[in-house]
């Protein structure tokens, strides 16, 4: 992504909303200080593997992975902390947001359902940035349709043997620890899936293929060929994998919405600076009523998304209530609104908006995947409808 135009960060006006405590303001100040230190400058997006390793280490050293890992498993993950962190990092750099997010998603199931030994082994290393984490759920023919999963695990004495492939795996090939979901057959469909912890050096584990996408991130297909792991690395009980995956996604889905908000806020920041300084018809682009109307729409779309996002996070953190519907609403609205906001920003830049290396061009590539991963927009609509029909 192009270098920031300034060391400014996202607006903090929303921290006055009743969703936040003082500690969230302290975290926001810490994040702003981290960005101002130059830690997010000079990231080499041509070498995403090396960049992500460096970012995870840097975030860990700064104590910012506490928000992703529940301070290494010492406390529950605070969804508002995760959202604030992702919003800030996304404003500055998409790869930084990615590096943080995967430490949370990759270890979330271990926080929820891991044994004491697994938690003690994995979570402190993920918190410090010594280990990189990954979440391996999707398959070639089992993305939104998790019940179609083919990757299988069979019990042999005190071990499980994994066979199959997972694809679209973020941090695939560079992660040290993977949360892997495989069919164990206790029941049909999603009720016969279990969750496991796999280490990168386990025999029978390999990276099958690197995957290049429009906003470069470490992404791969991984393979299990007679991959033998101790039974103690089962998360929860046999057949509970789908439930564990959904609980994990419920925690972090709102943070995807927060990342989208960060991208959208940065787009508005860039567009405002451009519009004020771009001569147009004897005045400036900002003086045109069409431009002002666009900014009005963009601001309202961002605030609507932010209200849904932090409501979902607050509901989970403070009220301790299920957030399946609320997180789905936040993810759907925030990512769709951010796509529209960023598209308008690109339009304001004209030809510059599609020039490689421009910030708004990078944001345009970054936002597109968010409407797909951790449940595409269409899936979020189904989740919302099903929750409504349960009532």
Secondary structure, 3 states (H helix, E strand, C coil): CCCCCCCCCCCCHHHHCCCCCHHHHHHHHHHHHHHHCCCCCCCCCCCHHHHHHHHHHHHHHCCCCHHHHHHHHCCCCCHHHHHHHHHHHHHHCHHHHHHHHHHHHHHHHHHHHCCHHHHHHHHHHHHHCCCCEEEECCECCECCCHHHCCCEEEEECCEEEEEEEEEEEECCCCCCEEEEEEECCCCCHHHHEEEEEEECCCCCEEEEEECCCCCCCCEEEEEEEEEEEEHHHEECCCCCHHHHHHHHHHHHHHHHHHHHHHHHHHHHHHHHHHHHHCEECCEEHHHCHHHHHHHHHHHHHHHHHHHHHHHHHHHHHHHCCCCHHHHHHHHHHHHHHHHHHHHHHHHHHHHHHHCCCCHHHHHHHHHHHHCCCCCCHHHHHHHHHHHHHHC
